[in-house]
């Protein structure tokens, strides 16, 4: 079993997700109490994709997050750093053009996509601002970005309960349902160490994105950050 450290060395992160690929979607359903499906629907709605648009879905995992864009008539490219995730996704969604790629060195031309999205993956990039700059590079002028990421609950008493769940309840549950429970210890620690909503918005602006705004989901457990390339 592989567990990445919080300095997020790329080979560690990739190996960790290789280990969890086969049971990744089922484990996420269990650990989020089914909320991950609702959060992903919010991402699809926030992108507002139109038929014929080109969408880059980063940290796409097994492609579950990409299917709704394809169903709406977009050309969607699922991209993930983990070869294990890409292999699993290709078996499950043979009609999707999976690409293996590093968010800080994307294998795409400038101004290629109408929209870019990354859900629960920016937190695992070793240099998030560099990743956001790469996303800006491959987005056409006027194109948009939606980042869905764990954040900080806005109600202080609930925030304390949530952190307790992450650090105490999540690892034992992961041991029952995941093929690599140690990976979820890392995930819990990385969520706790992640900046709040305002901090991520500042990173987006630093990377060159404009019209940055966010919306809290589930009381701030998750935040949707939206931005536009000017």
C-alpha positions in Angstrom: 0.0 0.0 0.0 1.3 3.5 -0.9 0.7 6.7 1.0 2.0 10.0 -0.4 3.5 12.6 2.0 2.2 16.2 2.2 5.1 17.5 0.2 3.3 15.8 -2.7 6.2 14.3 -4.7 4.6 13.5 -8.1 5.8 9.8 -8.1 4.3 9.2 -4.7 0.9 10.8 -5.6 0.7 8.8 -8.9 1.6 5.5 -7.1 -1.0 6.2 -4.4 -3.8 6.7 -6.9 -2.6 3.7 -8.9 -3.3 1.6 -5.8 -6.8 2.9 -5.2 -8.0 3.0 -8.9 -10.0 -0.2 -9.0 -12.3 0.8 -6.0 -11.9 4.5 -6.2 -15.5 5.5 -7.2 -17.2 3.1 -4.7 -14.9 4.2 -1.9 -15.7 7.9 -2.6 -19.4 7.2 -2.4 -19.0 5.5 1.0 -16.7 8.1 2.5 -18.7 11.1 1.3 -22.0 9.5 2.3 -23.0 9.8 -1.3 -22.4 13.5 -1.5 -19.7 13.3 -4.1 -22.3 12.6 -6.8 -24.2 15.8 -5.9 -21.0 17.8 -5.9 -20.0 16.6 -9.3 -23.5 17.5 -10.7 -22.8 21.0 -9.4 -19.6 21.1 -11.3 -21.4 20.1 -14.5 -23.9 22.8 -14.0 -21.3 25.4 -13.2 -19.4 24.7 -16.4 -22.6 25.1 -18.4 -21.2 23.3 -21.4 -22.7 23.7 -24.8 -22.7 21.0 -27.6 -19.5 21.1 -29.6 -17.4 22.7 -26.9 -14.1 21.3 -25.9 -13.7 20.5 -22.2 -10.6 19.3 -20.4 -11.4 17.3 -17.3 -8.3 17.2 -15.1 -7.8 14.6 -12.3 -10.6 12.8 -14.1 -9.8 9.5 -12.4 -11.8 6.7 -14.0 -13.9 9.1 -16.1 -17.0 9.3 -14.0 -16.7 13.1 -13.9 -16.3 13.3 -17.7 -19.3 11.3 -18.8 -21.9 14.1 -18.1 -20.0 16.5 -20.4 -20.0 13.9 -23.2 -23.7 13.3 -22.6 -24.3 17.1 -23.2 -22.6 17.0 -26.6 -19.2 18.3 -25.6 -15.9 16.8 -26.7 -14.3 16.0 -23.3 -10.8 14.9 -22.7 -10.3 13.1 -19.4 -6.7 13.6 -18.1 -5.1 12.1 -15.0 -1.6 11.8 -13.6 -2.2 8.2 -12.5 -1.7 5.5 -15.1 -3.7 3.1 -13.0 -6.6 5.5 -13.1 -6.3 5.9 -16.9 -6.2 2.2 -17.4 -9.2 1.6 -15.2 -11.1 4.5 -16.9 -10.3 3.1 -20.4 -11.9 -0.2 -19.5 -15.0 1.4 -18.0 -15.4 4.2 -20.7 -13.9 3.0 -23.9 -15.5 5.9 -25.8 -13.6 8.6 -23.9 -10.1 9.8 -25.1 -8.2 9.4 -21.9 -4.8 11.1 -21.7 -2.1 10.6 -19.0 -0.7 14.0 -18.0 0.8 16.1 -15.3 -1.2 19.2 -14.4 2.0 21.3 -14.2 3.1 20.3 -17.7 -0.1 19.6 -19.7 0.4 17.9 -23.1 -1.9 20.2 -25.0 -1.5 23.3 -27.2 -2.2 26.9 -26.1 -5.9 28.1 -26.2 -7.1 24.5 -26.9 -10.2 24.2 -24.6 -13.4 26.2 -24.0 -13.5 25.0 -20.4 -11.2 23.3 -17.9 -12.3 21.7 -14.7 -10.6 19.8 -11.9 -12.5 18.1 -9.1 -10.7 17.0 -5.9 -7.4 17.0 -7.7 -5.7 20.4 -7.4 -5.0 19.6 -3.7 -2.7 16.7 -5.0 -0.7 18.8 -7.4 2.8 19.5 -6.1 2.7 23.2 -7.2 -1.0 24.2 -7.4 -0.3 27.7 -8.8 1.8 26.3 -11.6 -1.0 23.9 -12.3 -3.5 26.8 -12.5 -1.2 28.7 -14.9 -1.1 25.6 -17.1 -4.8 25.4 -17.1 -4.9 29.1 -18.1 -2.5 28.4 -21.0 -4.6 25.7 -22.5 -7.9 27.6 -22.2 -9.0 29.9 -25.0 -9.6 33.6 -24.3 -13.0 34.0 -22.7 -13.0 30.3 -21.6 -13.7 29.3 -18.1 -12.4 27.2 -15.2 -14.2 25.5 -12.4 -12.3 24.0 -9.5 -14.2 21.8 -7.1 -12.2 21.1 -4.0 -12.5 20.3 -0.3 -12.5 23.5 1.7 -13.2 24.9 5.2 -16.8 24.6 6.7 -18.0 28.1 7.4 -19.8 27.3 10.7 -17.1 26.9 13.4 -18.7 24.2 15.6 -19.4 22.1 12.5 -15.8 22.7 11.3 -14.5 21.1 14.5 -16.8 18.1 14.1 -15.7 17.7 10.4 -12.0 17.8 11.2 -12.6 15.1 13.8 -14.4 12.9 11.2 -11.5 13.4 8.8 -8.8 12.4 11.2 -10.5 9.8 13.3 -13.5 8.3 11.5 -12.3 8.4 7.9 -9.3 6.1 8.2 -11.2 3.2 9.9 -13.9 3.4 7.3 -11.4 3.4 4.5 -9.8 0.3 5.9 -13.1 -1.5 5.3 -13.9 -0.3 1.8 -10.6 0.7 0.1 -7.9 -1.4 -1.4 -5.3 1.1 0.0 -6.6 2.7 3.2 -3.3 4.4 3.9 -3.9 6.6 0.9 -7.0 8.0 2.6 -5.0 8.9 5.7 -3.0 11.2 3.3 -6.2 12.5 1.8 -7.6 13.4 5.2 -4.3 15.2 6.1 -4.2 17.0 2.8 -7.7 18.3 3.2 -6.9 19.7 6.7 -3.8 21.4 5.3 -5.5 23.0 2.3 -6.2 26.7 2.2 -9.7 28.1 2.8 -12.0 29.5 0.1 -10.4 33.0 0.0 -6.9 31.5 -0.1 -7.6 29.4 -3.1 -9.2 32.5 -4.8 -5.9 34.3 -4.3 -4.0 31.5 -5.9 -6.3 31.7 -8.9 -5.7 35.5 -9.3 -1.9 34.9 -8.8 -2.0 32.4 -11.7 -3.7 35.0 -14.0 -7.3 34.1 -13.9 -10.0 36.8 -13.8 -13.6 37.2 -12.5 -12.8 34.8 -9.6 -15.6 33.8 -7.4 -16.7 30.8 -5.3 -19.8 29.1 -3.9 -19.9 26.8 -0.9 -21.4 23.4 -1.1 -22.4 21.3 2.0 -21.7 24.2 4.4 -18.2 24.8 3.0 -17.0 21.2 3.1 -16.6 21.7 -0.6 -16.2 24.9 -2.6 -16.7 25.6 -6.3 -14.3 28.2 -7.6 -15.2 29.7 -11.0 -12.8 31.9 -13.1 -12.5 33.2 -16.6 -9.5 33.8 -18.9 -9.5 37.4 -20.2 
